[in-house]
Amino acid sequence: EAYEALVEDIVVAAEIETTMRRLIEEIEKVKRRVNALEYRVIPELKSTEAFIRQRLEEMERDNFMRLKRFKAT
C-alpha cells in the first residue's frame, strides 16, 4: 500500500514536471517573440512611420507652393 502511494506520487510528480517543462518552453517562445517585436518589428514600424510623415509633409509643402503659384498667375 505504501508502495502504491509512492508510485502514485511519482506519477503525479512526473506529470507536474512535464507540465512545467512545457510551460518553460512556451515562455521561451513568448520571450523570443517579444524580443523580435521590441528590437526589430517596432523599430521598423517607427522608421516607416517617420518616413511616411516626412513624405506627407513634403507633399503638403509642394501642394502649398503649387497653390501659391497658381493664385499668383
C-alpha positions as CSV (number, residue, x, y, z in Angstrom):
1,E,0.0,0.0,0.0
2,A,2.8,2.4,0.8
3,Y,4.5,1.3,-2.4
4,E,1.3,2.1,-4.4
5,A,1.1,5.6,-2.8
6,L,4.7,6.2,-3.6
7,V,4.2,5.2,-7.2
8,E,1.1,7.5,-7.5
9,D,3.2,10.3,-6.0
10,I,5.9,9.7,-8.5
11,V,3.4,9.7,-11.4
12,V,1.9,13.0,-10.2
13,A,5.4,14.5,-9.8
14,A,6.3,13.4,-13.3
15,E,3.1,15.0,-14.7
16,I,3.9,18.2,-12.9
17,E,7.4,18.1,-14.2
18,T,6.2,17.6,-17.8
19,T,3.7,20.5,-17.4
20,M,6.4,22.7,-16.0
21,R,8.8,21.9,-18.9
22,R,6.0,22.7,-21.4
23,L,5.3,26.0,-19.7
24,I,9.0,26.9,-19.7
25,E,9.2,26.1,-23.5
26,E,6.2,28.3,-24.1
27,I,7.6,31.1,-22.0
28,E,10.9,30.9,-24.0
29,K,8.9,31.1,-27.3
30,V,7.0,34.2,-26.0
31,K,10.3,35.8,-24.9
32,R,11.7,35.3,-28.4
33,R,8.6,36.9,-29.9
34,V,8.7,39.8,-27.5
35,N,12.3,40.4,-28.3
36,A,11.6,40.3,-32.1
37,L,8.8,42.8,-31.6
38,E,10.8,45.0,-29.3
39,Y,14.1,45.1,-31.2
40,R,13.0,44.5,-34.8
41,V,9.4,44.9,-35.7
42,I,8.6,48.0,-33.6
43,P,11.7,49.9,-34.6
44,E,11.0,49.1,-38.3
45,L,7.4,50.3,-37.9
46,K,8.6,53.6,-36.2
47,S,11.1,54.1,-39.0
48,T,8.3,53.6,-41.6
49,E,6.0,55.9,-39.7
50,A,8.7,58.6,-39.7
51,F,9.3,58.2,-43.4
52,I,5.6,58.4,-44.2
53,R,5.2,61.6,-42.0
54,Q,8.2,63.2,-43.7
55,R,6.9,62.3,-47.2
56,L,3.4,63.7,-46.3
57,E,4.9,66.9,-45.1
58,E,6.9,67.3,-48.3
59,M,3.8,66.7,-50.3
60,E,1.9,69.2,-48.3
61,R,4.6,71.9,-48.8
62,D,4.7,71.1,-52.6
63,N,0.9,71.5,-52.8
64,F,1.0,74.7,-50.9
65,M,3.7,76.1,-53.2
66,R,1.7,74.9,-56.2
67,L,-1.4,76.7,-55.0
68,K,0.6,79.8,-54.2
69,R,2.0,79.9,-57.8
70,F,-1.5,79.2,-59.2
71,K,-3.0,82.1,-57.3
72,A,-0.2,84.4,-58.4
73,T,-0.9,83.8,-62.1
